[in-house]
Amino acid sequence: MSKYIITGAGFGNKGAESMLYTVITELKKRNPENCITVLCGHGIEKINPEDFDNITIVEESKRARKILLNPLRYIFYKTKQAICSKFNISCKKYRVVNEYLNCDIILDISGYALSSQWGKTPNKRMIDIIKIAKKYKKQIYFLPQSFGPFNFAKGKKEVIKYLAKADKIFCREKDGYDLLQAIGLQNIVLSSDIVLESNKKYEGIYKTLKTKDTTTYFNNNNRKALIIPNARVFERADNEKLYNTYKEIINALIHKDYMVYISYYDLSDIKICHTIKSMFNSDKVVLLEDYFNCIEFSDILPNFDFIISSRFHSIVHAYKQLIPCLVIGWAVKYAELTDNLGQKAYMFDARTELDNQSILSKLDELIENLNTEKNTIKSRLEIIQQNSCFNRLWEYLENE
């Protein structure tokens, strides 16, 4: 049995949620006695921590990191702890500090946090967590996530220094792997996505799993497609043209006698979904307004022949169920994901000019070759899951 802390986690969208649930499932399958604490960086207001099955969920604390890294703050903390212990006083404000000190292994699942795309200076939280791990002799592993570019105005040397101290860094894309290799890191492993690499169903998450009955959402029409937009794509594209792309796609699907459903994978996408729906006064275009968690989302996917998506982990969920996708992406991770599954022909980068005719042509091709593409996805997925980050993580832990 080991005591794990999971950092970089959250409930702000289904992608973050699905990565967290995947890691929890794998840890509990490995050893049901493993102790798991989740330091939640966002979305904790969306859940009830008491619903989770023997999993501690607390809000991430910048203050806790400062205490652990500042000698004077740490001395004050130890003094306060001794007083509280002597008089049997509960001191909840130091809970995160205690979780760090009592853990054996830190697993970070940030997804995509260390990049100059997010600002002129590096993500301080990630660097601080490595400092804490090394100072208090904890193992730290960065599970598959994206890295780079590192065009920071300042702080790049510190990034390299501390990344080199991590026990192992799993890079989700070759682009990130090549970047870290070029700056001299040797503790890196090229991997795939956390969710994609696990072949296990979500288990051991809730004390009692309560999910919506999704059977009531769909009629008996045999042909269904799901559209999932992404606010980040709209930030990087001409909005008028992008909305027009969705309009042409949906018109083409209606012409082919498809029921078209629109859903959001992140709360920030709701307005976009409503705008797309407003273009159509047709009962063949349905907006799914209810919020689905990542487990419920996985449950509804088999209703669809394919999905048209811009949300990374919705595509991952679809591929895991052998459901082909037409992808409108905005980052390298989309290109590498689709390429790894033999589906790059159906991926379009919204940062360049979208050619609607090319998209509609690929849509026709996808519909015509659905069974072939399912078989391609199946064969590629089996290879990816045989070489998962979890198999390698267990090996590293056993050799420590």
C-alpha positions as CSV (number, residue, x, y, z in Angstrom):
1,M,0.0,0.0,0.0
2,S,1.2,3.5,-0.9
3,K,0.0,7.0,-0.1
4,Y,-0.6,9.0,-3.3
5,I,-1.3,12.6,-3.9
6,I,-2.7,13.6,-7.3
7,T,-2.0,17.2,-8.3
8,G,-3.1,19.2,-11.4
9,A,-6.6,17.6,-11.0
10,G,-10.0,19.2,-11.2
11,F,-13.6,19.1,-12.0
12,G,-13.9,22.2,-14.2
13,N,-14.4,20.1,-17.3
14,K,-14.9,16.5,-18.4
15,G,-11.4,16.2,-19.7
16,A,-9.8,17.0,-16.3
17,E,-12.4,14.8,-14.6
18,S,-11.8,11.9,-17.0
19,M,-8.0,12.0,-16.4
20,L,-8.5,12.0,-12.6
21,Y,-11.0,9.1,-12.7
22,T,-8.7,7.1,-14.9
23,V,-5.8,7.5,-12.5
24,I,-7.9,6.7,-9.5
25,T,-9.3,3.6,-11.2
26,E,-5.7,2.4,-12.1
27,L,-4.4,3.0,-8.6
28,K,-7.3,1.1,-7.0
29,K,-7.0,-1.8,-9.4
30,R,-3.3,-1.9,-8.7
31,N,-4.0,-2.1,-4.9
32,P,-7.4,-1.5,-3.3
33,E,-5.6,-0.4,-0.1
34,N,-3.8,2.5,-1.8
35,C,-4.5,5.8,0.0
36,I,-5.4,8.6,-2.5
37,T,-5.6,12.3,-1.9
38,V,-6.7,14.6,-4.7
39,L,-5.5,18.3,-4.6
40,C,-8.3,19.9,-6.6
41,G,-7.2,23.0,-8.6
42,H,-10.6,23.9,-10.0
43,G,-14.3,22.9,-9.9
44,I,-14.4,21.6,-6.4
45,E,-17.7,23.4,-5.9
46,K,-19.3,21.0,-8.5
47,I,-18.8,18.0,-6.3
48,N,-19.4,16.7,-2.8
49,P,-16.2,15.2,-1.5
50,E,-18.2,12.9,0.8
51,D,-19.6,11.1,-2.3
52,F,-16.2,9.6,-3.1
53,D,-15.2,6.1,-2.1
54,N,-12.3,6.3,0.3
55,I,-10.7,9.2,-1.6
56,T,-9.7,12.4,0.1
57,I,-10.5,15.5,-2.0
58,V,-9.3,18.9,-0.8
59,E,-8.8,22.2,-2.5
60,E,-5.2,22.9,-3.7
61,S,-3.5,25.5,-1.5
62,K,-0.9,28.0,-2.6
63,R,-0.5,28.8,1.1
64,A,0.5,25.2,1.8
65,R,3.2,25.3,-0.8
66,K,4.6,28.5,0.7
67,I,4.7,26.9,4.2
68,L,6.6,23.9,2.9
69,L,9.1,25.9,1.0
70,N,9.8,28.8,3.4
71,P,11.8,27.8,6.5
72,L,10.3,30.5,8.7
73,R,6.7,29.6,7.7
74,Y,7.5,25.9,8.3
75,I,8.8,26.5,11.8
76,F,5.7,28.5,12.6
77,Y,3.6,25.6,11.2
78,K,5.4,23.0,13.3
79,T,4.9,25.1,16.4
80,K,1.2,25.6,15.7
81,Q,0.9,21.9,15.0
82,A,2.5,21.0,18.3
83,I,0.2,23.3,20.2
84,C,-2.9,21.9,18.4
85,S,-1.8,18.4,19.1
86,K,-1.1,19.0,22.8
87,F,-4.6,20.5,23.4
88,N,-6.3,18.2,20.9
89,I,-7.4,21.1,18.7
90,S,-8.4,20.5,15.1
91,C,-6.3,22.6,12.6
92,K,-7.9,22.2,9.2
93,K,-6.1,25.1,7.6
94,Y,-2.9,22.9,7.6
95,R,-4.6,19.9,6.0
96,V,-2.9,20.2,2.6
97,V,0.5,20.7,4.3
98,N,-0.1,17.5,6.2
99,E,-1.1,15.6,3.0
100,Y,2.1,16.6,1.3
101,L,4.2,15.5,4.3
102,N,2.5,12.2,4.8
103,C,2.4,11.0,1.1
104,D,4.8,8.7,-0.6
105,I,4.3,9.5,-4.2
106,I,3.0,12.6,-6.1
107,L,1.4,12.1,-9.5
108,D,0.7,15.3,-11.5
109,I,-2.0,15.2,-14.2
110,S,-2.1,18.8,-15.3
111,G,-2.8,18.1,-18.9
112,Y,-1.2,21.2,-20.4
113,A,0.1,23.7,-17.9
114,L,3.8,24.3,-18.6
115,S,4.0,26.5,-21.7
116,S,4.8,30.1,-22.6
117,Q,1.4,30.1,-24.4
118,W,-0.1,30.7,-20.9
119,G,2.1,33.6,-20.0
120,K,5.6,35.1,-19.9
121,T,6.7,33.1,-16.8
122,P,6.5,29.4,-16.1
123,N,3.7,27.7,-14.1
124,K,5.0,28.3,-10.6
125,R,2.7,25.6,-9.1
126,M,4.4,22.9,-11.1
127,I,7.9,24.0,-10.2
128,D,7.0,24.4,-6.5
129,I,5.6,20.8,-6.4
130,I,8.9,19.4,-7.7
131,K,10.7,21.5,-5.1
132,I,8.4,20.1,-2.3
133,A,8.9,16.5,-3.6
134,K,12.7,16.8,-3.5
135,K,12.9,18.7,-0.2
136,Y,10.7,16.1,1.6
137,K,12.0,13.1,-0.3
138,K,8.8,12.2,-2.1
139,Q,8.7,10.5,-5.5
140,I,7.1,12.6,-8.2
141,Y,5.9,11.6,-11.7
142,F,4.3,13.7,-14.3
143,L,1.8,11.5,-16.0
144,P,1.1,12.1,-19.8
145,Q,0.7,15.8,-20.6
146,S,1.7,18.4,-23.1
147,F,4.8,20.6,-22.8
148,G,6.0,23.7,-24.5
149,P,6.8,25.9,-26.2
150,F,9.2,27.4,-23.6
151,N,9.6,30.9,-24.9
152,F,9.5,32.4,-21.4
153,A,10.7,36.0,-20.9
154,K,12.4,34.7,-17.7
155,G,12.6,31.5,-15.7
156,K,13.4,29.0,-18.4
157,K,16.6,27.9,-16.6
158,E,14.7,27.2,-13.4
159,V,12.2,25.1,-15.4
160,I,14.9,22.9,-16.9
161,K,16.7,22.6,-13.5
162,Y,13.6,21.3,-11.7
163,L,12.1,19.2,-14.5
164,A,15.4,17.3,-14.5
165,K,14.7,16.4,-10.8
166,A,11.4,14.7,-11.4
167,D,11.5,10.9,-11.2
168,K,9.9,10.6,-14.6
169,I,8.1,12.8,-17.0
170,F,5.6,11.3,-19.5
171,C,5.2,13.4,-22.6
172,R,1.9,13.1,-24.4
173,E,3.2,14.3,-27.7
174,K,6.4,13.8,-29.6
175,D,6.6,17.6,-30.0
176,G,6.9,18.0,-26.3
177,Y,9.2,15.0,-25.9
178,D,11.6,16.5,-28.5
179,L,11.5,19.9,-26.8
180,L,12.4,18.4,-23.4
181,Q,15.1,16.2,-25.0
182,A,16.6,19.2,-26.8
183,I,17.0,21.0,-23.5
184,G,18.9,18.1,-22.1
185,L,16.4,16.2,-20.0
186,Q,16.9,12.4,-19.7
187,N,14.1,11.5,-17.4
188,I,11.4,11.7,-20.1
189,V,9.2,9.0,-21.7
190,L,7.1,9.4,-24.9
191,S,3.6,8.3,-24.1
192,S,0.0,8.8,-25.2
193,D,-2.9,10.2,-23.3
194,I,-3.8,9.1,-19.8
195,V,-7.4,8.2,-20.6
196,L,-6.6,6.6,-23.9
197,E,-4.0,4.3,-22.4
198,S,-6.2,2.8,-19.8
199,N,-8.3,-0.2,-20.8
200,K,-10.3,-0.2,-17.5
201,K,-13.8,1.2,-16.9
202,Y,-14.1,3.8,-14.2
203,E,-14.4,2.0,-10.9
204,G,-13.9,2.8,-7.2
205,I,-14.8,6.4,-7.7
206,Y,-18.1,6.9,-5.8
207,K,-19.6,5.2,-2.8
208,T,-22.8,4.9,-4.8
209,L,-22.6,5.7,-8.5
210,K,-25.6,7.8,-9.5
211,T,-25.8,8.7,-13.1
212,K,-28.6,10.0,-15.3
213,D,-30.7,7.7,-17.4
214,T,-29.5,8.7,-20.8
215,T,-31.8,6.4,-22.7
216,T,-34.5,9.1,-22.6
217,Y,-32.4,11.6,-24.6
218,F,-32.5,9.8,-28.0
219,N,-35.2,8.7,-30.4
220,N,-35.1,5.5,-32.5
221,N,-33.5,7.1,-35.6
222,N,-30.7,4.8,-36.6
223,R,-28.4,7.6,-37.8
224,K,-27.1,10.0,-35.2
225,A,-24.1,12.4,-35.0
226,L,-22.8,14.4,-32.1
227,I,-21.3,17.9,-32.4
228,I,-19.0,19.2,-29.6
229,P,-17.5,22.7,-30.1
230,N,-14.7,24.3,-28.1
231,A,-14.4,27.9,-27.0
232,R,-10.6,27.7,-27.4
233,V,-11.0,27.0,-31.1
234,F,-13.3,30.1,-31.5
235,E,-10.5,32.2,-29.8
236,R,-8.2,31.2,-32.5
237,A,-10.4,31.3,-35.6
238,D,-12.7,33.7,-37.5
239,N,-15.9,33.1,-35.6
240,E,-18.3,33.9,-38.5
241,K,-16.5,31.5,-40.8
242,L,-16.3,28.8,-38.1
243,Y,-20.1,29.1,-37.3
244,N,-20.6,28.8,-41.1
245,T,-18.6,25.6,-41.1
246,Y,-20.8,24.1,-38.5
247,K,-23.9,25.2,-40.4
248,E,-22.7,23.5,-43.6
249,I,-21.8,20.4,-41.7
250,I,-25.2,20.2,-40.0
251,N,-27.0,20.9,-43.3
252,A,-25.1,18.1,-45.0
253,L,-25.9,15.7,-42.2
254,I,-29.6,16.6,-42.2
255,H,-29.6,16.0,-46.0
256,K,-28.2,12.5,-45.3
257,D,-31.1,11.9,-42.8
258,Y,-29.0,12.2,-39.7
259,M,-30.3,13.4,-36.3
260,V,-27.7,15.9,-35.1
261,Y,-27.1,16.5,-31.4
262,I,-25.1,19.3,-29.9
263,S,-23.5,19.1,-26.5
264,Y,-20.9,20.9,-24.4
265,Y,-17.8,19.2,-22.9
266,D,-16.9,22.3,-20.9
267,L,-19.1,24.9,-19.3
268,S,-17.4,27.6,-21.3
269,D,-18.9,26.1,-24.5
270,I,-22.6,26.4,-23.6
271,K,-23.1,29.7,-25.4
272,I,-21.5,28.4,-28.6
273,C,-23.8,25.4,-28.5
274,H,-26.9,27.6,-28.2
275,T,-25.7,29.8,-31.1
276,I,-25.2,26.8,-33.3
277,K,-28.6,25.4,-32.4
278,S,-30.2,28.8,-33.1
279,M,-29.2,28.5,-36.7
280,F,-31.7,25.7,-37.2
281,N,-35.5,25.6,-36.7
282,S,-35.6,21.9,-37.1
283,D,-36.4,18.9,-34.9
284,K,-33.5,17.1,-36.5
285,V,-31.1,19.4,-34.6
286,V,-31.2,18.8,-30.8
287,L,-29.3,20.7,-28.1
288,L,-28.5,18.5,-25.1
289,E,-28.7,21.1,-22.3
290,D,-28.1,18.8,-19.3
291,Y,-24.6,18.6,-17.9
292,F,-23.0,15.2,-18.2
293,N,-20.1,14.1,-16.1
294,C,-17.4,12.2,-17.8
295,I,-18.9,8.8,-16.9
296,E,-22.3,9.9,-18.2
297,F,-20.7,11.3,-21.4
298,S,-19.0,7.9,-22.0
299,D,-22.4,6.2,-21.6
300,I,-24.1,8.4,-24.3
301,L,-21.4,7.9,-26.9
302,P,-22.6,4.5,-28.2
303,N,-25.8,6.2,-29.4
304,F,-23.8,7.9,-32.2
305,D,-22.3,6.7,-35.5
306,F,-19.5,9.3,-35.1
307,I,-18.8,12.6,-33.5
308,I,-17.6,16.0,-34.8
309,S,-15.5,17.4,-32.0
310,S,-13.0,20.1,-30.9
311,R,-12.7,18.9,-27.3
312,F,-9.6,16.7,-26.9
313,H,-10.9,14.2,-24.3
314,S,-14.3,13.9,-26.0
315,I,-12.3,12.5,-28.9
316,V,-10.3,10.3,-26.7
317,H,-13.5,8.9,-25.1
318,A,-14.9,8.3,-28.6
319,Y,-11.8,6.5,-29.8
320,K,-11.9,4.3,-26.7
321,Q,-15.3,3.1,-27.8
322,L,-14.2,2.7,-31.4
323,I,-16.3,5.7,-32.5
324,P,-14.7,7.6,-35.5
325,C,-14.4,11.4,-35.3
326,L,-14.2,14.4,-37.5
327,V,-11.8,16.7,-35.6
328,I,-11.5,20.5,-35.7
329,G,-8.5,21.1,-33.4
330,W,-6.3,23.9,-32.3
331,A,-3.0,22.4,-31.0
332,V,-0.4,19.8,-31.8
333,K,-2.1,17.3,-29.4
334,Y,-5.0,16.9,-31.9
335,A,-2.7,16.1,-34.8
336,E,-0.7,13.5,-32.8
337,L,-3.8,11.9,-31.3
338,T,-5.5,11.4,-34.6
339,D,-2.2,10.2,-36.2
340,N,-1.6,7.7,-33.5
341,L,-5.1,6.2,-34.1
342,G,-4.7,6.2,-37.9
343,Q,-7.3,9.0,-38.2
344,K,-5.2,12.1,-39.2
345,A,-7.0,12.4,-42.5
346,Y,-10.1,13.5,-40.6
347,M,-8.4,16.2,-38.6
348,F,-8.5,20.0,-39.4
349,D,-6.5,22.7,-37.7
350,A,-8.7,25.8,-37.0
351,R,-5.7,28.0,-36.7
352,T,-5.4,27.8,-40.5
353,E,-8.1,28.7,-43.0
354,L,-10.8,26.0,-42.8
355,D,-11.9,24.8,-46.2
356,N,-15.5,23.8,-45.9
357,Q,-15.5,21.8,-49.1
358,S,-12.6,19.7,-47.9
359,I,-14.3,19.2,-44.5
360,L,-17.5,18.1,-46.2
361,S,-15.6,15.8,-48.5
362,K,-13.9,14.2,-45.5
363,L,-17.3,13.9,-43.8
364,D,-18.6,12.0,-46.7
365,E,-15.5,9.8,-46.7
366,L,-15.9,9.1,-42.9
367,I,-19.5,8.1,-43.3
368,E,-18.7,5.8,-46.2
369,N,-15.9,4.1,-44.3
370,L,-17.2,4.0,-40.7
371,N,-16.6,0.2,-40.3
372,T,-13.1,0.4,-41.8
373,E,-12.1,3.3,-39.5
374,K,-13.5,1.5,-36.4
375,N,-11.2,-1.5,-37.2
376,T,-8.2,0.8,-37.7
377,I,-8.9,2.5,-34.4
378,K,-9.3,-0.9,-32.6
379,S,-5.9,-2.2,-33.9
380,R,-4.1,1.0,-33.0
381,L,-5.8,1.3,-29.6
382,E,-4.7,-2.2,-28.6
383,I,-1.1,-1.4,-29.3
384,I,-1.3,1.9,-27.3
385,Q,-2.9,0.2,-24.3
386,Q,-0.3,-2.6,-24.2
387,N,2.4,0.0,-23.7
388,S,0.5,2.3,-21.3
389,C,2.1,4.8,-18.9
390,F,0.6,2.8,-16.0
391,N,2.5,-0.4,-16.9
392,R,5.7,1.6,-17.0
393,L,4.8,3.5,-13.8
394,W,4.4,0.2,-11.9
395,E,7.8,-0.9,-13.2
396,Y,9.5,2.3,-12.0
397,L,7.9,2.1,-8.6
398,E,8.9,-1.5,-8.1
399,N,12.5,-0.7,-9.0
400,E,12.7,2.2,-6.5
